[in-house]
Amino acid sequence: MINDNLRKIREELGLSMTKFSEKLEIPAMTLIHYERGDRTPSAQLFIQLDKKLNINLNWLVSGKGEMFNQNALSFEPSNEELEKTMYKIMMQILKKNNIIEK
């Protein structure tokens, strides 16, 4: 589901693989592997999707709700505590949706 939803985000934004990967600050090949479902997305990708594109992470992993958050949380790249909190939330969502083992 995450791989399909990543593709839906990219298509919704009208971005090529290259432009989308640049926006997320990841290599294009990494994005290709994520969209194909060959690799599990990293925590950093979830942080970038939230921070740069205001993506609803619950929608990303479960398909429930809206693609974009209504009320964005602001994450400063230098604020490690916020990134740790984001990582914990993302891991809880992945476990709840049986994407990773508990």
TIKOLNU-98439 format. One record per residue (C-alpha): x, z, y negated; chain; residue number from 1. Coordinates in pm, 1 decimal, decimal comma. Layout:
// residues N
     east       up    north mol seq
        X        Z        Y   A NUM
...
// end
This chain:
// residues 102
     east       up    north mol seq
      0,0      0,0      0,0   A   1
    278,8     81,6   -248,0   A   2
    436,0   -259,8   -196,6   A   3
    104,5   -436,4   -265,0   A   4
     39,7   -219,4   -569,5   A   5
    385,7   -291,7   -711,2   A   6
    306,1   -661,8   -686,6   A   7
    -32,7   -601,0   -854,6   A   8
    137,8   -420,7  -1144,4   A   9
    385,8   -703,5  -1188,8   A  10
    110,2   -965,2  -1178,0   A  11
   -111,3   -763,7  -1416,2   A  12
    176,8   -755,3  -1664,4   A  13
    248,6  -1124,9  -1609,5   A  14
    614,5  -1060,9  -1527,0   A  15
    848,7  -1244,3  -1295,0   A  16
   1043,3  -1044,1  -1036,7   A  17
   1349,8  -1065,2  -1257,9   A  18
   1173,9   -949,5  -1575,6   A  19
    990,7   -671,5  -1390,7   A  20
   1313,2   -544,1  -1232,7   A  21
   1486,9   -552,6  -1572,2   A  22
   1203,2   -352,8  -1727,4   A  23
   1233,8    -93,2  -1449,4   A  24
   1614,5    -99,4  -1466,3   A  25
   1658,6   -177,1  -1098,1   A  26
   1822,8   -473,0   -922,9   A  27
   1589,6   -765,6   -853,6   A  28
   1676,3   -755,9   -481,0   A  29
   1571,8   -390,5   -466,1   A  30
   1235,2   -481,6   -616,5   A  31
   1197,1   -765,8   -367,1   A  32
   1256,0   -521,2    -80,4   A  33
   1002,6   -276,8   -228,7   A  34
    737,0   -547,2   -270,1   A  35
    793,7   -676,3     83,3   A  36
    765,8   -323,8    220,2   A  37
   1118,5   -341,0    364,6   A  38
   1227,5    -29,4    174,7   A  39
   1057,5    289,2     57,2   A  40
   1067,9    313,5   -321,6   A  41
   1303,0    570,7   -469,6   A  42
   1198,9    865,4   -682,9   A  43
   1373,3    692,9   -973,1   A  44
   1133,9    398,4   -942,7   A  45
    835,5    633,5   -972,1   A  46
    989,3    791,1  -1280,8   A  47
   1050,2    448,2  -1437,4   A  48
    696,8    329,4  -1357,6   A  49
    552,2    635,0  -1526,5   A  50
    793,9    646,9  -1818,9   A  51
    818,7    278,2  -1903,8   A  52
    481,8    139,7  -1791,8   A  53
    246,0    440,4  -1789,4   A  54
    148,1    373,1  -1426,2   A  55
    -88,6    616,8  -1256,4   A  56
    126,2    727,6   -960,7   A  57
   -177,1    840,4   -764,3   A  58
   -314,2    486,4   -789,9   A  59
     24,4    347,2   -688,3   A  60
     34,0    536,6   -358,0   A  61
   -337,3    567,4   -277,4   A  62
   -514,9    291,4   -467,4   A  63
   -750,0    551,6   -615,7   A  64
   -821,5    565,9   -986,8   A  65
   -694,8    333,7  -1256,0   A  66
   -365,5    144,3  -1251,5   A  67
   -259,9    285,8  -1587,1   A  68
   -275,9    646,6  -1707,2   A  69
   -513,5    718,8  -1990,5   A  70
   -305,6   1007,1  -2125,8   A  71
     62,6    936,6  -2084,0   A  72
    311,8   1211,4  -2020,4   A  73
    627,9   1159,7  -2215,4   A  74
    950,7   1193,1  -2020,5   A  75
   1282,4   1202,5  -2199,5   A  76
   1564,5   1060,0  -1985,2   A  77
   1788,0   1352,5  -2075,2   A  78
   1533,1   1613,3  -1972,8   A  79
   1627,3   1691,7  -1613,3   A  80
   1353,2   1951,1  -1571,0   A  81
   1079,3   1697,7  -1641,2   A  82
   1237,0   1449,9  -1400,2   A  83
   1254,3   1720,1  -1129,5   A  84
    888,1   1800,7  -1186,6   A  85
    798,8   1431,4  -1166,2   A  86
    993,2   1402,2   -841,6   A  87
    806,5   1700,3   -691,6   A  88
    470,4   1553,4   -790,3   A  89
    564,1   1214,6   -647,5   A  90
    676,1   1372,5   -317,7   A  91
    346,7   1565,1   -292,9   A  92
    148,9   1244,5   -346,3   A  93
    354,2   1057,0    -85,2   A  94
    311,0   1337,1    171,0   A  95
    -61,2   1372,3     98,7   A  96
   -110,2   1000,6    160,9   A  97
    102,9   1008,5    479,4   A  98
    357,9    768,8    333,7   A  99
    639,6   1004,3    419,9   A 100
    652,2   1281,7    677,4   A 101
    560,0   1632,5    573,3   A 102
// end
